[in-house]
């Protein structure tokens, strides 16, 4: 079943939500963010859903914000918080490229597995902004030294580095083989036990949302409206280096 840019499937207690806008590299448009939020809310209400797998069609898991139709910062915060607060575990299955805001989705998930073709990059600094809103779920979970390097340089890294940084739980040549015992374990767990355990695991992340969401949303809005961000986004769309590159 397809709900706009999100494809929905169900099997033995697990609902799979696949980002399904491959022609836009599953970039976070206002429409995709809204559709994914609605699909997650439906999973939260459905007693038959034990866990959620978040994955993608095409070669990109998520290319970050859609610069032609970006979601508002408040909508992105709400989506990330919905993943964190959902009383069902959310497991990311990554077989392709993840950039910028897409990494916020991974940070919000409880478990993430990646295949060998997955690549990752915090590209915000290269267009004149910062990984502000996505830091809400990421900074409490990532290794500080690793995140400093990748936040500040925008360089691309692979599955092994993502595991060491704490962004990905496990990587392997066959992501579905890695995923199978995880889903088996979740299917064997009680709904009450999963919900209570997830609350324990996400308490510190939610404290960060409560404390920092307003400030980071304001920072994001201010940076995106700046002259440097306009130059960075224009350069990106025109496939050229921005003016500040040496």
N, C-alpha and C positions, 0 to 999 in steps of 0.2 A: 504494500500500500504506500502511496506517495501523498504527503501533506505539503504541497508546494515544493520548496527546495529541500525538504527533509523526507527521506524514504524510511518507512516504518515496517519492521518485521518482528514476529514473535515466535519463539520456540522454547518450550519447556521452562517457563518461568523467566525467560530472559528476553527483553525487548531490545532490538537493535535499531538505533537511530543513525541513519547514514546521511551525512551532508551531501546533497545531490544537486550541486550547481557546478559541474566540472568545467563548463565553458568559462566560468569566472574564477576557476581554481578554488571554489568553495569559500570565496572571500566573504567576510562578515558584512553583508548588506543589512539594511534595516529589515527587509523581508525575511532573510534567513534567520536573523536573531529572533524575530518574533515567532517564526514557525518553530524553531528549536525550543524556545521557551514554552510554547503551547504543548509541544510533544512531551517535554519533560514533565510538565504539570499533569498531563494525562497519565503518564507512568506513575507519578506519585499517588494518584487517586485509585489506581487499579490494583486491587489486592492480589491479582494473579501475577503481577510483575515482581519478581524477586530481585532482579538487578537489571541495569541498563548498560548496553555496549554502545559507545559513541564512536562512529567510524565515518567512512567517506567513500564516494565514488570518484573515479579519475585518479590522476597522479599526485594530487595535492590533498592533504588532510584539510588544511585551511591556510590561505595566503595572507591572513590578517584582515584588517579593515578594508572594505570596498571603498576606494577613494572616490568613486563616482556616486555611490549611494550609501554613505557611512551611517551606521547606527549612532544615536545619541549616546554620550558617555553614560548617562543614567540607565539606558536600556542595556548596555553591555555590563554594567555593574550588576543589574538585576538578573541577567542571564547567568553570570558567574556565580552569584549567590544562590540562585536556584539549584545549580548543580551541587554546590557545597551542602546546601540544606536539604536536598532531596533525601527522604528517609530510606532510600534504596542505594546500594553502591553503584557508582558510575565508573565504568571501565573504558578507557580509551584504547582503540585498536588503530595503530598508525602504520600505514603502508606507503606513505608518500611524504611530500614536503610540508613543513609547518613553519609559518613565519609570523612574527609580531603577535597580533591579537589571537591568532590560533594557538599560541603557546599559553595564553590565559586559559583556554579551554582545557588544555592538558593539566595545567596547575590546579584547576578546580576539580578534576576527576580524582577519584580515590586511588585508582590503580591505572597504570598506562603500560601497554606493551607495544613494541615497535619491530618492524621487519627491516631487512637489510637496506632497502631503498629509501628509508626515512632520512630526512635531513631537517635541520632545525636552525633558525637564526632569529635573533632579536634585532630586526632591521630599523627600528624606530629612529635611532640616532642618525641614520644615514639619510633620513628625510626631514631632519630638523625637529623631531619631537622626542618623547621619552616613553618607555614602557610603564606608564603611570597606572592606569586602571588595572592592567593585568598583574601588577605587582601585588594586588590584594591577596590572591591565592598563591602566588609564586614565592614571594620572599620568605614566608614562614616555613617553606618546605625545601628550598634549594640550598645547596652548599654556598656559603657567602663568597668564597674565593672564585669559584666557578662562575657564579652569576655575575660577579663584578667584571670578569673578563668578557663574557658574552654580551652583557648589557652594553658595555662601553665600546666594544669594537664592532659589533654587528656582524661578526664573522660567522660563517656556516660551520656547523659541527654535526657529527653523525651519532648513530645509536649508542655506541660504546661511551662516548663523552656524555651523552644525555643521561645514561644510567649513573655514571659517576657523579654528575651534577645533582642527581635526585629528581630530574624532570621525568624520567622514564623508570618504571619499576624493573622491567626485564626486556631484553632484546634477543632476537634469535633469527636464524635463517628462515624459519617458518613461524610467523607471528601467530597463526591459528593453533599450532602445536603448543606454543607458549601459553596461549589463552585457555586451552582446553582444561587443564587442571584447576585454573583459577575459577572458571565458570562452574566446574563440578563442585568445588568447595562452596561457592556461593549458593548453589542449588541445595546443598546439604544443610545449610544454616537456616535457623528459624528467622522469620521476618522480624520478630521482636528483638532477637539477639543482634541482627544486622543493624537495625535502626539505632539501638542503644549504643552499640559499639561505634557506629559512624559518628554519633554525637560526641563521643569521647575523642575520636581522632580529629574532628574538625573544630573543636572548641577554640583552639588558638587561632585558626584561620578566621573564624567568625568574629573573634575579638578584633582582629585587624580590620575587617570590614566595618565594624561598628566605630572604630576609632579613626580610620583613615579614608573612608570612601568619599566623603564630601570634599576633603582637601585634594585628593588625587583626581577626582572628577573635574574640579575647578582647574587644576594644573593641566590636565589633558585639553580642556576647552581653550585655555589660554595659549598653549603651545600650538594647537592646530590652527588658531586664527592669526598666528604670527607671520611676519614676512619670510623668515627662514623656512617655515613649514610650507608656505605657498611655493617658494622656490624649489624645495625638496620634492614636493608632490608633483609639480610641473615637470621637473627633470625626470622623475620616475616615469610619468606617463609618456614623456617624449623620448625615453630610453637614452638619456645622456647623463653625464655627471653634473651634480649641482655646482653652483659657483664656488663653493668653499673648498672643493677637493684640490689638494696640491698635486 
